[in-house]
Structure formats: C-alpha cells, structure tokens
Amino acid sequence: MRPSPSPFPEPNLPNIKAAIKWQRQTERRTLRNLDLKTRLKTLFKKAIKTAPETAPAVEAQFDKAARKGIIHPNKAARKKARLARAIRTAKAAAAAAPAATVTTTKKRGAKKG
C-alpha cells in the first residue's frame, strides 16, 4: 500500500508496485547485512583479545558471510589472515613473557630524603 499523497513527496518514491516491494526488501536486507557485519567485527575483536581458540569458528563465520555476498571474499581472506597473525603474535608474546620476567629486590638501607 502506498503512502497517502502529500504536497512534499518523499524523494525516490517509486511509481511501480514491484519497485515499492523491491525498496522494502532492500531496506530489510540492508539492516540484516549491517547486523551481520557488526557481529563479525565483534567476533573478530573478541577472538584477538580473549579467546584464540575460537579462531576457527570466527574464520568460518567470515567464510559464510563471503559466500552469501555480505562481504567481499577478499575482505574475508584479509580478516582471516590478520586474525591468524594476531593470534600468532599473541602466542609468541605469551611464550616470551615468562622468560623475560626477572624479579628485582629493593635495597633497604638507603633512604632518600
């Protein structure tokens, strides 16, 4: 059903019924795609910061989004490579951290004053 005519019509209002439906479908798809893109960004950030063991699941989500056309396949590949690199550097830093920590003791005799 078309909205009632007004003296100031909405821009880009289609004249054909099918085009009105296409417009509605596009709005729904845009919202769905935006939601998925936001969720992918969140999964990516969480996988980098907290849980590297979730990387395969995150990579699968990127592949699925690329397969459905939500994101470009090259973007999915780039994000997966960056995720793998971030996890690799985090593991290397975690392995090097215990070896690098050296405990120092304070001298107790000298006071500053």
C-alpha positions in Angstrom: 0.0 0.0 0.0 1.4 3.4 -1.0 1.5 6.2 1.5 -1.0 9.0 1.1 0.0 11.7 -1.3 1.4 14.8 0.2 2.5 18.2 -1.2 6.1 17.2 -0.3 6.6 13.7 -1.6 9.3 11.5 -0.3 12.4 11.5 -2.6 12.9 8.4 -4.8 9.4 7.2 -4.3 8.8 4.6 -7.0 5.7 4.6 -9.2 5.6 0.9 -9.8 4.2 -1.6 -7.2 7.0 -4.0 -7.8 9.6 -1.3 -7.2 7.9 -0.4 -3.9 8.3 -4.0 -2.9 12.0 -4.0 -4.0 12.6 -0.9 -1.9 11.1 -2.7 1.2 13.2 -5.8 0.5 16.3 -3.7 0.1 15.7 -2.0 3.5 15.3 -5.3 5.2 18.4 -6.8 3.6 20.4 -3.7 4.4 19.5 -4.0 8.1 20.2 -7.7 8.2 23.6 -7.2 6.5 24.6 -4.4 8.8 23.7 -6.5 11.8 25.9 -9.4 10.5 28.8 -7.1 9.7 28.7 -5.6 13.2 28.6 -9.1 14.7 31.6 -10.1 12.6 33.6 -7.1 13.8 32.7 -8.0 17.4 33.7 -11.7 16.9 37.0 -10.6 15.3 37.9 -8.3 18.2 37.0 -10.8 20.9 38.9 -13.6 19.2 42.0 -11.4 19.1 41.8 -10.2 22.7 40.5 -13.0 24.7 40.0 -16.4 23.1 42.4 -17.5 20.4 40.8 -21.0 20.4 37.7 -19.5 18.9 39.6 -18.5 15.7 38.3 -21.4 13.6 34.7 -20.5 14.4 35.3 -16.9 13.6 37.0 -17.8 10.3 34.0 -20.0 9.4 31.7 -17.0 10.0 33.8 -14.8 7.7 33.7 -17.6 5.0 29.9 -17.9 5.4 29.4 -14.1 5.1 31.6 -14.0 1.9 29.7 -17.0 0.5 26.4 -15.2 1.0 27.7 -12.0 -0.5 27.6 -9.9 2.7 31.3 -9.1 2.4 33.7 -9.4 -0.4 35.7 -12.7 -0.5 39.0 -10.8 -0.4 37.9 -9.0 2.7 37.1 -12.3 4.4 40.6 -13.6 3.4 42.3 -10.5 4.7 40.4 -10.6 8.0 41.3 -14.3 8.4 45.0 -13.6 7.7 45.0 -10.7 10.2 43.3 -12.8 12.8 45.9 -15.6 12.4 48.7 -13.2 12.5 47.4 -11.5 15.7 46.9 -14.9 17.4 50.4 -16.0 16.4 52.0 -12.8 17.8 49.9 -13.2 21.0 51.1 -16.7 21.5 54.7 -15.7 20.8 54.4 -12.8 23.3 52.9 -15.2 25.9 55.7 -17.7 25.4 58.3 -15.0 25.7 56.7 -13.2 28.7 57.6 -15.8 31.5 61.3 -15.9 30.3 61.6 -12.1 30.3 60.3 -11.5 33.8 63.1 -11.0 36.3 62.4 -10.2 39.9 64.4 -7.4 41.4 64.8 -6.7 45.1 64.9 -3.3 46.7 67.8 -2.1 48.8 66.6 -1.5 52.3 69.4 0.5 53.8 69.4 3.8 51.8 66.6 6.3 52.3 66.0 9.2 50.1 65.5 12.4 51.8 
